[in-house]
Amino acid sequence: MSLLRSGTLERPYDELAERAARLAGGLAALGARPGDRVALVLHNEARFVEASIGIGVAGCAPVPINSRWTGREVAHVLADSGSRIVVVHSDLVAVAEAAAPDATIVEVVPPDEVVEALALDATAARATGRHVEYEALVAEGVPPAEPVTTAPMSIIYTSGTTGTPKGVLRDATPPESAQAIAGLVLEGLAFAPGMRTLIPAPLYHTAPNVHALFAVRMGCELTVMAKFDPERLLALVEAHRIEHIQMVPTMFTRLLALPEATRARYDLSSLRSVVHAAAPCPVEVKRAMIDWWGPIVHEYYGGTEVGLVVVTDTAAWLEHPGTVGRPVADGAVRIVGSDGRDLGPGETGEIFLRPPSFWPDFTYLNRPEQRAAIGLDDFVSLGDAGHLDADGYLHITDRIKDMIISGGVNVYPAEIEACLLGLDGVVDVAVFGIPDADWGEAIAAHLQLAPGAAVDEDAVRAHVRRELAGYKVPRVVVFEDLPRQDTGKLFKRRLAERYAGP
């Protein structure tokens, strides 16, 4: 039976569809109209998926927001997207209220598994009584007489080196392209209709979000974890005979760190495919996962903007260790040098991707000039550097932009730098990623202080923690005079080289 599972809840898809339709009616009663945007500030649980579907039934676009963001970060996305309705867990209501005092808030009481997994304060997780409650809205909602057949796609926010999140707004998908897009997603995510699939990553990120909605559409049995926990993941695979998982490399390292006796305790024979992306995976880590789980490890490369462009399976990876794959369908990759010329095999340059022709084009909401800035003909750069080998397989070697990927999550130095420049006594700052065996990269902040300034590492971390999400707090803090070029540009590479391995 096709169902959505989270914690002890198992919701059959016919019940899910009915509840989503009732939610759509409830949102309409609150003033939502086709074409509107409805924000989601939720932890991982069944109602994240259900609400996303219901918003679409209402003809609106879901706007997933990172549940770890602070009021300032949430406020930007709500204002930029024009979201006037926010669906939010009770423990995050205060964040939404501060971010958008005039918004209509639909409050979702967190289920027990979320409270337990995230160690939420029991009092904070209760209904505040200040807003309409989600379950009441579903119970009282009247499904629309004529549901929208082609709802807008989700608007997911991603950032650039400016550090300000940008909403990716896709063109409408022609009906004749829908089947090809579905096939691309299934190929890239390495799963098939009817599979039993597991999502251990936050649903506010693009890949897990797409994965969840396509899994429902394809009749897969979908299990959502409230929070990734390595042994818990193994237990779920065994208990529910999971066949497919989408992951990030940090999860691999956490799994490999489990004691051998723990790893051997669980029956993982049901697994048929595992796919990963979001950050470079060290060759030794991926090889260890293949040795453990077998030749079922797939990988893809792309982004929120362009979708899935490059994929590889285990066999191709073993022949080309370190590759992220080759383009799918009629997608293409160009490697471009700093002089603008196309480079040949083995030459490293900026990676430009052209998604398959049936993939919808995009712009950045309210920022078409930033969309134009990353384009080259009909190709798009995500800011990475790499090369193609002699067989046309893509290898990523560096990032052109300053983005840090820590645990599969994008962190943008400019945002943290701007935050730290607001701390009394700080006159200059450089934030960049440094190698980390567990997270892939950790955040380092080098600060130049005004003479006599009384700022220490604790003050720096406390300031960032007050202003931004916890995962943006620097792991390493150094105080020094910062090197700059005559033009004023920081020599960040010179600073980062201190942390490079042999």
C-alpha positions in Angstrom: 0.0 0.0 0.0 1.4 3.4 -1.0 1.7 5.6 2.1 3.6 8.4 3.8 5.4 7.5 7.0 6.9 9.8 9.7 7.4 8.6 13.2 4.5 6.3 14.1 2.2 7.9 11.6 1.4 6.0 8.4 -0.9 7.9 6.1 -2.2 6.2 3.0 -2.1 8.3 -0.2 -5.8 8.5 -0.6 -6.1 10.0 2.8 -3.2 12.3 2.1 -4.9 13.5 -1.1 -8.1 14.2 0.8 -6.4 16.1 3.6 -4.3 18.1 1.0 -7.5 19.1 -0.8 -9.2 20.1 2.5 -6.1 22.2 3.3 -6.4 23.9 -0.1 -9.9 24.8 0.7 -8.9 26.1 4.1 -6.1 28.2 2.6 -8.6 29.7 0.1 -10.8 30.6 3.1 -7.8 32.5 4.5 -7.5 34.5 1.3 -5.0 32.4 -0.7 -5.6 32.8 -4.5 -4.1 30.9 -7.4 -0.7 32.3 -8.1 0.0 33.3 -4.5 3.0 32.1 -2.6 2.5 30.3 0.8 5.6 29.9 3.0 6.5 26.8 5.0 8.7 27.0 8.1 8.6 23.4 9.2 10.7 20.6 10.6 10.7 17.3 8.8 7.4 15.4 9.2 4.4 14.2 7.1 2.6 17.5 7.1 5.5 19.2 5.4 4.8 17.0 2.4 1.1 17.2 2.8 1.1 21.0 3.0 3.3 21.3 0.0 0.7 19.2 -2.0 -2.2 21.1 -0.6 -0.7 24.5 -1.5 -0.4 23.3 -5.0 -4.0 22.1 -5.1 -4.9 25.6 -4.2 -3.0 26.9 -7.2 -0.3 28.5 -5.1 3.5 28.1 -5.0 5.0 26.6 -1.8 8.0 28.6 -0.5 10.0 26.2 1.8 12.1 28.1 4.3 15.0 26.8 6.4 13.6 26.0 9.8 17.0 27.0 11.4 16.9 30.5 10.0 16.4 33.5 12.3 13.8 36.2 12.1 15.9 38.4 9.9 16.6 35.7 7.4 13.0 34.5 7.3 11.8 38.2 7.0 13.8 38.6 3.8 12.3 35.5 2.1 8.7 36.3 3.2 9.0 39.9 1.9 10.9 39.0 -1.3 8.4 36.1 -2.2 5.3 38.1 -1.2 4.1 35.2 1.0 1.2 36.4 3.1 0.4 33.0 4.6 3.0 31.1 6.6 2.6 27.5 7.7 4.9 27.1 10.8 5.6 24.7 13.6 4.6 26.0 17.1 8.2 26.2 18.3 9.0 28.5 15.4 5.9 30.7 15.6 7.8 33.5 17.4 10.3 33.6 14.5 7.5 34.0 11.9 5.7 36.6 14.0 8.8 38.7 14.2 9.6 38.2 10.6 6.2 39.2 9.2 3.8 40.7 11.8 1.0 41.1 9.3 1.2 37.6 7.8 -1.5 35.0 8.4 0.0 32.2 10.4 -1.2 28.6 10.3 0.3 26.8 13.3 1.3 23.2 13.2 1.9 21.4 16.6 5.1 19.4 16.2 4.5 15.6 16.5 6.3 13.6 19.2 9.0 12.3 16.9 10.1 15.8 16.0 10.0 16.9 19.6 12.2 14.0 20.6 14.6 14.0 17.6 15.2 17.8 17.9 15.1 17.9 21.7 12.5 20.7 21.6 11.3 22.3 24.7 7.9 20.7 25.5 6.4 24.0 26.4 7.6 25.7 23.2 6.2 22.8 21.1 2.6 23.3 22.3 0.0 25.3 20.5 0.4 29.0 21.3 -3.4 29.7 20.9 -2.6 32.9 18.9 -3.3 31.6 15.4 -5.4 29.2 13.4 -4.3 25.6 13.9 -3.4 23.4 10.9 -5.5 20.4 12.0 -8.6 22.6 12.5 -8.0 24.2 9.0 -7.8 20.7 7.5 -10.9 19.5 9.4 -13.0 22.4 8.4 -11.7 23.0 4.9 -13.9 22.4 1.9 -12.0 20.9 -1.1 -12.0 23.2 -4.2 -14.8 22.3 -6.7 -12.3 22.6 -9.5 -8.7 21.9 -8.3 -5.9 23.5 -10.2 -4.4 21.0 -12.6 -1.1 22.7 -13.2 0.1 24.3 -10.0 3.2 26.5 -9.8 6.4 24.8 -8.9 8.0 25.5 -5.4 10.1 28.6 -5.1 13.2 27.5 -3.2 15.7 30.1 -2.1 19.3 29.8 -2.8 22.1 32.3 -2.3 25.1 33.6 -4.2 28.2 35.4 -3.1 26.1 38.4 -2.1 24.8 36.3 0.8 21.3 37.4 0.1 18.9 34.4 -0.6 17.4 34.5 -4.1 14.2 32.7 -5.1 14.5 30.4 -8.1 11.4 31.1 -10.2 10.8 28.5 -12.9 8.9 29.0 -16.2 5.7 27.1 -16.5 6.1 23.5 -17.5 4.4 22.5 -20.8 2.3 19.4 -20.5 4.3 17.7 -23.2 7.5 18.1 -21.1 6.1 16.6 -17.9 6.8 13.0 -18.7 10.4 13.8 -19.8 11.0 15.8 -16.6 9.6 12.9 -14.5 11.9 10.5 -16.3 14.9 12.8 -15.7 14.2 13.1 -12.0 13.7 9.3 -11.7 17.0 8.7 -13.5 19.0 11.3 -11.6 17.6 10.3 -8.2 18.1 6.6 -9.1 14.6 5.5 -8.0 11.6 3.9 -9.7 7.8 4.1 -9.2 6.6 2.0 -6.3 9.9 1.9 -4.5 10.2 2.1 -0.7 12.2 5.3 -0.3 13.6 7.2 2.7 14.4 10.9 3.1 16.9 11.6 5.9 17.6 15.2 4.9 15.7 18.5 5.6 12.7 18.9 3.2 13.4 22.7 2.9 16.4 21.8 0.6 15.7 21.4 -3.1 16.7 17.7 -3.6 14.8 16.2 -0.7 11.8 18.4 -1.5 11.7 17.3 -5.1 12.4 13.7 -4.0 9.4 13.7 -1.6 6.9 15.2 -4.0 8.0 12.9 -6.9 7.9 9.9 -4.6 4.2 10.6 -3.8 3.4 11.2 -7.4 5.1 7.9 -8.4 3.3 5.9 -5.7 6.4 5.2 -3.7 6.2 4.3 0.0 7.8 7.3 1.5 9.5 7.4 5.0 10.6 10.8 6.3 13.1 11.1 9.1 12.7 14.0 11.6 16.4 14.3 11.8 19.3 12.3 10.4 20.8 9.8 12.9 23.1 7.1 11.5 22.0 4.1 13.5 18.3 5.2 13.3 18.7 5.2 9.5 20.0 1.7 9.5 17.1 0.6 11.8 14.5 2.1 9.5 16.0 0.4 6.4 15.7 -2.9 8.2 12.3 -2.3 9.7 10.6 -1.0 6.5 12.7 -2.9 3.9 13.8 0.5 2.4 15.0 0.2 -1.2 16.2 3.7 -1.9 17.8 6.6 0.0 18.9 10.1 -1.0 21.9 11.3 1.0 24.8 13.8 1.3 28.5 12.8 1.9 28.5 13.9 5.5 25.9 11.2 6.2 28.3 8.6 4.7 31.0 9.7 7.1 28.7 9.5 10.0 27.6 6.0 9.0 31.2 4.8 8.5 32.1 6.1 11.9 29.7 3.7 13.6 31.3 0.7 15.3 31.6 -2.3 13.1 29.4 -4.3 15.5 26.7 -1.7 15.1 26.9 -1.6 11.3 26.7 -5.4 11.2 23.6 -5.5 13.4 21.2 -4.4 10.7 19.9 -6.2 7.6 20.4 -3.8 4.6 19.8 -6.3 1.9 16.6 -4.5 0.7 18.6 -1.5 -0.6 18.7 -1.3 -4.3 20.0 2.2 -4.9 21.5 5.1 -2.9 22.1 8.5 -4.5 24.1 11.4 -3.2 24.9 15.0 -4.2 25.1 18.5 -2.6 28.9 18.4 -1.9 32.0 16.8 -3.1 32.4 13.3 -1.7 36.0 12.2 -0.8 37.1 9.3 -3.0 38.0 7.2 0.0 34.6 7.8 1.7 32.7 6.8 -1.5 34.8 3.7 -2.0 34.2 2.6 1.6 30.4 3.0 1.1 30.6 0.9 -2.1 32.5 -1.7 -0.3 29.9 -1.8 2.5 26.6 -1.4 0.5 27.7 -2.7 -2.9 27.6 -1.3 -6.4 24.3 0.7 -5.7 25.8 4.1 -5.1 24.7 6.8 -7.6 25.6 10.5 -7.8 24.4 13.5 -9.6 25.5 17.1 -10.1 23.3 20.1 -10.8 21.5 22.8 -8.8 18.3 24.4 -7.8 18.6 26.5 -10.9 19.2 23.9 -13.5 18.0 20.6 -11.9 19.9 17.4 -12.6 22.4 17.7 -15.5 25.2 15.1 -14.8 24.8 11.6 -13.3 26.9 8.6 -12.7 26.4 5.1 -11.3 28.9 2.9 -9.4 30.4 1.2 -12.4 31.2 4.4 -14.2 32.6 5.9 -11.0 34.9 3.0 -10.4 36.3 3.5 -13.9 36.6 7.2 -13.3 37.2 7.7 -9.6 36.1 11.1 -8.3 33.8 11.8 -11.3 30.3 13.2 -10.8 29.3 11.7 -14.2 28.3 12.7 -17.7 25.3 14.8 -18.9 21.9 13.2 -19.2 19.6 13.4 -22.2 20.7 16.4 -24.4 22.2 18.2 -21.5 25.8 19.5 -21.9 28.9 20.7 -20.0 31.4 23.3 -21.0 34.7 24.0 -19.3 35.6 27.7 -19.8 38.9 29.3 -19.1 39.4 32.8 -17.5 39.9 34.1 -21.1 36.5 32.9 -22.2 37.7 30.0 -24.4 36.5 26.5 -24.1 39.0 24.1 -22.6 39.9 20.6 -23.6 40.1 17.3 -21.6 42.1 17.6 -18.5 42.1 21.4 -18.4 40.5 23.0 -15.4 38.2 26.0 -15.7 34.7 27.2 -14.8 32.0 24.6 -15.2 29.0 25.7 -17.3 25.9 23.5 -17.5 23.1 23.3 -20.0 20.1 21.3 -18.7 18.2 19.1 -21.0 16.0 21.0 -23.5 12.8 20.0 -21.8 13.8 21.3 -18.4 12.1 24.7 -17.7 14.2 27.8 -17.7 14.4 30.0 -14.6 15.1 33.4 -13.3 15.7 34.8 -9.9 12.6 36.3 -8.4 12.9 40.1 -8.5 16.5 39.8 -9.7 16.7 39.1 -13.5 20.1 40.8 -13.7 21.6 38.2 -11.4 20.2 35.5 -13.6 21.9 37.1 -16.6 25.2 37.3 -14.7 25.6 33.5 -14.4 24.7 32.7 -18.0 26.9 32.0 -21.1 24.8 31.5 -24.2 22.3 28.9 -23.0 24.7 27.5 -20.3 24.7 28.4 -16.6 27.5 28.5 -14.1 27.0 27.4 -10.5 30.4 28.8 -9.5 32.3 25.5 -9.6 35.6 24.7 -11.3 36.6 21.4 -12.8 37.6 19.4 -15.9 36.3 16.8 -18.3 38.4 13.7 -18.7 39.1 12.0 -22.0 35.8 10.1 -21.9 33.7 13.2 -21.1 33.2 12.5 -17.4 33.1 15.6 -15.3 35.4 16.1 -12.2 34.9 19.0 -9.8 38.1 20.3 -8.4 37.3 23.6 -6.8 34.7 26.3 -6.5 35.0 29.6 -8.3 32.7 31.3 -5.8 33.3 31.5 -2.1 30.4 29.3 -1.1 31.1 26.9 1.7 29.4 23.5 1.7 29.3 22.1 5.3 27.4 18.9 5.8 25.7 19.3 2.4 24.4 22.7 3.4 25.3 25.8 1.5 26.9 28.6 3.6 27.6 32.0 2.1 30.6 33.9 3.6 29.4 37.4 2.6 26.4 37.0 4.8 28.5 36.1 7.8 31.0 38.8 7.0 28.3 41.4 6.9 27.0 40.1 10.3 30.4 40.3 11.9 31.1 43.8 10.6 28.1 44.8 12.8 30.0 43.7 15.9 31.6 46.7 17.8 35.4 46.6 17.4 35.5 44.6 14.2 36.9 46.6 11.3 37.6 43.9 8.7 36.7 40.2 8.3 37.3 37.3 6.0 35.1 34.2 6.2 36.0 31.0 4.2 35.8 27.2 4.3 38.5 25.0 5.6 38.8 21.2 5.3 36.9 19.2 7.8 36.9 15.3 7.9 33.4 15.1 9.1 31.5 18.0 7.5 33.5 18.4 4.3 34.2 22.0 5.2 34.0 24.0 8.4 33.7 27.8 8.7 36.7 29.9 9.6 36.5 33.6 10.4 39.6 35.9 10.4 38.9 39.3 12.0 40.8 42.5 12.2 40.0 44.5 15.3 40.2 48.2 16.1 43.0 49.1 18.5 42.0 48.4 22.0 38.8 46.5 21.0 37.7 43.9 23.6 36.4 41.1 21.4 37.2 37.4 21.9 36.2 34.2 20.2 33.1 33.7 22.5 31.9 37.2 21.6 32.2 36.5 17.9 30.4 33.2 18.1 27.6 34.6 20.3 27.1 37.5 17.9 26.7 35.3 14.9 24.4 32.9 16.8 22.1 35.8 17.8 21.9 37.1 14.2 22.0 34.0 12.0 21.3 30.3 12.1 23.5 28.1 14.3 25.2 26.3 11.5 26.7 29.6 10.3 28.7 30.1 13.5 32.4 29.9 12.7 34.3 26.9 14.0 37.6 28.7 13.8 38.1 32.3 14.9 41.4 34.1 14.3 42.4 37.7 15.1 44.9 39.4 12.8 45.6 42.1 10.3 44.0 41.0 7.1 45.9 41.0 3.8 44.3 43.0 1.0 45.3 43.9 -2.6 45.8 47.5 -3.6 42.3 47.2 -5.2 40.9 46.3 -1.7 40.2 42.7 -2.5 41.0 40.3 0.3 43.7 37.6 -0.3 41.3 34.9 1.0 43.2 32.2 -0.8 46.3 33.1 1.1 44.5 32.7 4.4 42.9 29.4 3.3 46.2 28.0 2.2 47.2 27.8 5.9 44.6 25.1 6.4 45.4 23.1 3.3 46.6 19.5 3.8 50.0 18.2 2.5 
